[in-house]
Amino acid sequence: MARVRATLPISRTKGSLTLSHRGSLALLVVVGLALALPAGAQADGLTASFAKTSDWGSGFVGSYTIRNGGSTTVNGWRIDFDLPPGESITSAWSGNLSSAGNHYVLTDAPWTHAVAPGSSVTVGFQGAYSGGFVLPANCAINGQLCAGGGSAPPPPSPPPDTTPPSAPGGLAAGTVTASSVALSWNPATDSVGVTGYEIDSGQTKLATTTSTSATVTGLSPSTAYTFTVRAFDAAGNFSAPSAPVSATTSTAGGGGGGSGATPAEFAPYVDMTLWPQFDLGQAVSAAGIKHFTLAFLVSGSSCQAAWGGVVALNDPFITGALSNLRAAGGSAIISFGGAANQELALTCTSVNALAAQYQAVIDQYGIRDLDFDIEGAAQSDQTSLDRRSKALAAVQAAGRAAGRPVHVSLTLPVMPTGLTAEGLNVIRSAIANGLDVGAVNVMAMDYFDPSLGYSGLMGDYAIQAAQSTHDQLATLYPGRGDASLWAMVGVTPMIGINDDSNEVFTVSDATKLATFAQSKGLGRLAMWSANRDAPCPGPTLWASNTCSGVPQSQWAFSRALETFGT
């Protein structure tokens, strides 16, 4: 598989957030076929028995022995089974392992593919557990009970959690400065468990936290603010807002700039169509990343949202990854568009149909933070721009009425001099059609400008792009204060070697950008991509899907950029 990945095509569109969208999709489809039941497989005669061969109190080694009691050779097998929460399989041999949540699948390796009559093959694996070891459940081989005797029942599905937490009580304002307000509240309760809290001012999300207190920063001096807090659980259910509390920031004076903190998020992009699948939960525990931007939803069949145009919204490949992320305490933004394929606004021919697709995504995942990467020809298609703006404005209005605000960011190509004329037109369409834009996230990458000297300057160019965008937003939103405008700005560099291989964004550039973002109170930092935040196995001259191409330790870019925010 590594050899195939190395030859994937790499998009060279300026500002693209899709390195090899088409190539990664092709690979995903190939892997997906490998997990399907082989055409020549026969369930008759096959049984599978489990044995635990070693246990050390927190982990174990186990195996399934597959026996053919029939009269013909069976070519290909698949074992499905479930493990309880807290128990997992970490590696396997003599077979291929995949999982979605707590459901595991083992399939044959080339040397265990054929099971002759009267013979057996064994697939082994290593696992981990907390508490006590529990035997696998709901075992099926090629769709039949592992012990033989008929079709296996489908694995039980837990009832969906549709009960929201209680509204937080006792919201109070504490210390107030010219740019910040400290808030605290009483914990909410939930039938399963409260995952975190969202702090809002009107329809604007200011911060999320897992604590029952937070300091909202990046505010404007001498300005009255009204805050509410909502609790949310792992299923994406949000409570009703708390009772509001109001506070007025003090007059600016004395020592100058902002506090250096930001209420917003470091949310790196993850290519959800790349194989092997990026482990979101592991990234939370290993790198401390709490928020991710998942890319990209585009149009599959006519006016139907699909990951990369191929993977359905309810595919276990996606839902399992999100479950693992939430279990680890993380959250996600859903990103639409990108350089490859067509965003839904280009294929849905009515505002209502388009709004229904956006709402379907919200309902499927319980995520109300939506990002729209609009680039290339899509920036110049006025009809689709206005259709998208109107549809999202309608979705936001419905969310407000239900007490579940929908937050929208626009991700646009940029130069160090600022947004292009086409990018500015995207924002003008939003304003004209009543779309509340929470963030304008600029792609500080792939400038493809031979007049720029790139060596050691990519961090500086990202900072210049942010400053230029802030100044452009000031003309588009004349009623907003300076701090509010900075809070609208997001920056996404492409880490390491860019598609233009002359452009190289280093870990030092990331540190410089994070320091700037803290000082100005930017609304977001991201990067393309978390998949690439790793050293390459050897020297490379070109951009890769799975490594940065520059000297770094594992997660070095994430650790540099996440100092910016939560």
N, C-alpha and C positions, 0 to 999 in steps of 0.2 A: 504493500500500500504506500510505503514511503516513496517508492520510485514513481508511482502515479502522481502523488501529490507534488513532487518536484517539477512535474511538467505542466501543472495547471496553468491556464492562461491568466495573465495579470492585467486588469483594467488599467489603462493609462489616461483616463479622463481626469482633467484637473479637478481637484477637490473630491475625488471619488472616495466613498467609504466602502467600496466593494472591490477587494483585491482580485478575487477570482471567483466571483459569484457563480458564474456558469460552471466553471470547473469544479467548485466544491459541491454544487448540486449534482453534477454527474457522478461524482464519487459517492455522495450520499445515496443515490439511487442504487448504485452497484452494491454498496454494503447492505442496503435494505433488502435487495434480492437475495443476498447470501443468507439472511436470517429467515427467509421464507421456507416453508416445507418443500424439500426437493420433489421435483415432479415424479421421480421414480420411487419415492419412499412408500413403503407399505406398513401400516400399523400392525397388521396381523402377525402374531407370534412374538412381538417385542415386549419385554418387560424391563423395568429399571428398578434396582434396589439400592438404597442409600446405606453407607457405612461411614461412621466417624472413626478415623484411625489415629487421631492425636488431639489432645485438648490441654491447654496450659492456663486455663482460668479466665483469659480474656480473648482467646482465639482458638481456632481449631483447623484441622485438616480433614476433609471429607471427600467422598467419591460416590459416583453412581456407576454401577455395573449394569451394562445393557446386554441382555441375553436374547437370543433368537430361538424361540421354541417352535418356530414354524418349519416349513419344508422348502422355502425359497430364500435366497439371499435378499436382505433388505439394504438398499443403497440410500443412505442418508437418514439421519434421525434428529429429533429436537425434543429436549426435555424442558418443560415449564414447571416452575414451583415458586412458592411464596415463603418469605421469611418474616418474622415479626419485627416491629420497630425495635431498633437497637441492635439488630443482628444483620450482618452484610457479608457478601462475598467480595474479596479483594483481588483475587487472581485465579486463573484456571489453567490447566494443561491437558493436552490430548483432546481439546475441544475449544470452541469459541464462546465467550461469555458476553452477554448484554443484559441490561436491566432497565426497568422503568419503575422508580419508587422502590417498593419492596418486592416487586415481581422480577424473577430472574429467568433467563433463557440460556440453555447450553445447546450448542449445535456441533455437528461432527467436524473433526479436522480431516485432512486428506488421508491420514493413516488410520483413522477410525471410521471412515465413511461407510465401508461395506461390512455388514455383519452376516456371516454365513450361517446356515442352519446348524443349530447345536453349539455355536460358538458365542463368545462374548467379547465386549470391549469395555474399557473403563476410562472414565473422564474424572480427573481429580481437581480439587480446588481448595483454596485457603480462605478462611473467613475470620471475622472478628465479632465479638458480642460484648454487651454489658449486662450485668446481672447474672442470669443463668442461661445456659445453652438451651435452645428450643429446636426440635426437629423441623426440617422443611415440611410444608403443608401443600395440599392441592397439587400433588405431583402428577404430571401427564407426559406421556411419550408419544409423539406423533398424534396428539389429540385423543389418546386413549389413556385409561388409568394406568399408572406405572405398574401396579400389581396385576394388571390384566382384568378382563371381565366387563368391558363396555366403555362407552365414551366418558371422558372426564367432565365433571361439571365445570362451568366457568368459575374462575376465582371470584369469591364474594367481594362486592364493592361496598365500601363503607358509605353510609348515607351522607349526602353532601351537607356541609355545614353552611346553613343559610341564616343562622341567627347572629345578628350583629352584637357587639359588646354594648354594655351600658354606657351612657354618656358620662364623661369625666365630670366630677363635681369640684367645687371649691377653687375654681380658677382665680388666681390672684396675681397682680403685678407687684414686683419687688423693685430692685434697684433700676433706676432710669438714668441713662446718659444721653448725650446728644445724638448717639447713633445706635443705641441698644435699649432693650427692655427685658428684664429678667421675669420669667413667668414660672409659676408652680401650680400644681393641681393634685387632686386626690386620685388614686388609681381607679380605673374602670374594671369591671368584671366581665367575663365571657364564659360561655358554656364549655369551650375548649381551652382557651387561653388568649390573653391579649398579647399581640406581637409588638405593637408600638403605638405611637401617637403622632398625629399630624397637626401642626399649628398653622392656622389660617388667619388672614386678614381680609374680610369680605370673600371674594372668589379667588384670592391669590394664596397659593401654598407657600409658606415661608420656611418651614423646616419639618423634618421628621426626627423622632428620637425614641429610644426604648425606655427612657427614664420618665419620671413624673415632674421634671423641671427642665427648663431650657432657657438660654439667653438668645433672643432674636437680635441679630446685628444687621448692619448695613442699612439702617433707617436714616431718614432725613431729620436734621435738627428742627426744633420748634414745630413739630408736626403731631397732630392727634391721630392715634391708631386705635382700632378696635380689634381685639383678638378673640378667637375661639379655638378650642382643641377638640379633636375627634380621635377616638380610639379605633384601632383596626386589628383584625386577627389574621391568621395565616391563610385563611380562605379568601381574603380580600373584602370581608364584610366591614363596613364602617359604621360607627355609632352615630347617633344624632350629635350635633354640635353641643358643646358645653354652653352654659350661660356665658355671655360675652363679658369681657373686661376691657376697659379703655385706659389708655395712658398717653401722655404727651411728652415727647422727647424734649430734652433741655436745649437751651441755646448753645450753638457751637462756640468754642473759644479755646484759648490756651494752646495746647500742644499739637494741633494740626490734625493729621489724617485719621482714618478709621481705626477701629480696634484691632485690625489684622485678622479677625475671624470672619467666617461667612456662614450664613444659615443654609447654604445650598450644598450640593452633593458633588463628589467625584464619582462619575458614573461611566466607566469605560464601555466602549462598544464590544459586543461579542457577536461573531458571525455564527448564527444558529444553524446554518446549513452546512457548516464545515465538519468533516469527519476526520479523525475521531472527535466525538462530541466534547465540547469544552465543559469541564466539571465546575459548575457554578458554586456548589456547596464547598468543594475543596478550596476554591479561590477565596471564599470567605474566611475559612479557618487558616489557610496558609499565608495569605497576603493581607488579610484584614479588610478586603474590599467589601463594602456593605451594599452598594448599589451598582446596577449594570444597565446598559442600554442594549436591548436585544434586537438584532437586525437580521433580515429586513422582511417586513410583510409587504407583498405586492399583489398584483392581480393574477390569479391562477386562471381558471376558466372565467368566462366573461363576468366581470363584476363580482368575483368571489375572492375574498382575502385568503392568501396562502403564503407560507414561508418560502421565499425564493420562487414563488409561483407554482410550487409542487407539493409541499408538505402542508397537510390540513391543519386547521386550528386545533383540533382535538387529538392530533397524533401523539401517542405516548412518548415519542422522541422529544417532544416539546413539553408536554404537561409533566412528564417525569422530571425533566430538568428544572422546571419551575417549582415543583414540589420540594426537590432537594434544596433549592435556593432558599425557599421560605423556611424549611426546617432548620437551616443554618442561621436564620435571622436576617437574611438579605431581602432586598426589594428590587423591582425592575421598572424600567421605562420601556415601552414598546415602540420601536421605530419602523416607520413606513418609508418606502421609496428606495433610495440609493441610485447608483449609476446604472445598474443592470435591470432589465425587465421594465414593467410599467406599473406605476403607482395607480391605486384604485381610481383616483380622480380622472384618469385618462380613459378608463374603460367603463365606469359607471356613468350612464348617460343622463341621470337625473339627480338632483340634490337629495331627494328622499331615499333613493336606492343607495347612494354613497353614504349618507348618514346611517342607514341601517347596517351597512358593513362595518363602519367604525364602532357602532354600538355593539355589534355582535362580538367584536374583539374584546371590548370592555367587559361584556357579560361572560365571555368564555374564561377570561383570566382574572377578573376582579381587579384589573389594573386601570387606573384613570389618569396615568401620566403617558401622554402620547407625543412622539417626536416625528417630524416629517422632514426627511432628507430630500430636498427638491433641487435638482441640478440638471445640467444639460438642456435638452430641448424642452423639458417640462417647465423650466423657468419662463419660457417665452410663450407658452400656450395659455393665453389669457382666459379662455373658456374654462379650462380645467382648474386654473388658479382660483377663479371666482367660485366655481362649483365646490371646490374643497373648502374654501373659506366659509361659504354659506352652510355647508353640511356640518362642519365642525362647530360653527356658531349655534346651530340647532342642537347638536349633541351637548354643548355646554349649557344651553338654556334648560334642557331636560335634566341634566345633572344638578343644576342649581335648584330646580323645583323639587327634586328628590332628596336634597341635602347631601349630594355626592358630587362635588365639583370635579370637572374634567380639566386637566392642565395640559396645555399645548406648547411645544417648542418647535421652532423652525430652524433646521440645520441647512446652512447655505455656504456655497463656495465664497472665498474671500482672497484678496491680495493684501499685502502690507498697507496699501493705501485705503483699504476698506472694501465694503460690499460692492459688487458690480451693479450696473444699472438694472440688470435683470433681477438680481437679488433684492434690490430696493423695491422693485415692482411687486415681488411676492409679499412683502410686508404691507405695501400700500393696499393690495387686494384684501389682506386680513383686516386692516383698519376700516376700509370702505364697507365691508360686509359684516362688521360687528364681531369679529373673532378676537377673543382676548388672548394675546400672545404673551406667555409667561417668560419665554427666553428666546433669544436669537443666538444660536450656537454656530460659530463660524469654523469652517474646515481650514485650519492653518496648515496647509500641506499642498504639494503638487502645484506649485506656482508656475512651473515651466516657463520662466522668464529668464532668458540668457543674460539680461542686463543686471540681474541680481548676483552679488557675490555670496554664495551660500556658506562657505566654510566658517563654522563656528558662529553663525548668525541666525540659525533657524529659531532659536528661542527669542531673539530680538525681533524677528519678523512676526512671530506669533503675538508678542506684546504690542507691536505697532498695529497689527490687524485688530486687536481688541480695542485699542485706543481710538482707531479710526471708526470702528463700528459704533462705539459709544457716542462719538460725535455725530455720526449719521442718525442714530436713534434720537438724539436730542432735537433734531429738526422734524422728525416724524411724530414724536410724542412731546410736544412743547410744554405740556402741563406737568411733566414729571421732574422731580428733583434729581440732582446729580447721583445720589446714592441709589435711588430707584432705577436710574438708567444703567448704572454699573451692575445692579442685581439682575438686569435683563440679559447681560452679555454672558455667553458661554464660549469656550474655546476648545477645539478638538484638534490636536496635532496628530500626524501619523508618525508613530515612534520608529526610530531607527531609519533604515533606508526607505525613502519614498519611492513612488512609481517613477519619478524623475530621480535616477540614482545619484545625481549631483546634490540632491537635497537630503541631508542626513540630520535627523533630530536626535540628539544625544541625551543621556541621563542628566548631564549638566544643564542642558536646555530645559529639561522638565523641571528641575529644581528652580531655575530662574523664573519660569512661567508660574509655578506654584507660589513663589514669594510675591510676585506681582499680583496674582489673583487675590491673595490674602490682603494685600495692602489696599486694594481697590474695592473689595467686597463683590467680586464677580458672582454671577448666579450659578455657574456650572463650569467644571472642567471635565473633560473626557479624553479618550485617546482611541485611535484605531491602531491596534485593537488589543483587548486582553489576551486573545489567542496568540499574539505575537510577542508578549512580554516574557521573552526567554532568550538565552543565548543560542545562536546557531551551532550545529555540531562541527562546523568548519567554516573557513573564510567564504564569503559570498559577495558578489557584486550587485545582486538584484534583490528586489523586495520579495519576501517570503510570506506565506500565510501563517506560519507557525513559529517564527523567530524574527528578531529585530534586525539582525545583520550587523550589529555593533557590539563592542565589548560590554557586557553587563552580567550581573548575577540574576538568577530567577526572580521575577517580580520587581526588579529594580525600578522600572518606570512607574509602576503602581505605587510603590512605597514613596517615591519622590512626589508624585502628584496628589496622593491622598492626604498629604499634610495640609492641603488647601481646605478641606471640608470634612464633613461626616462621612 
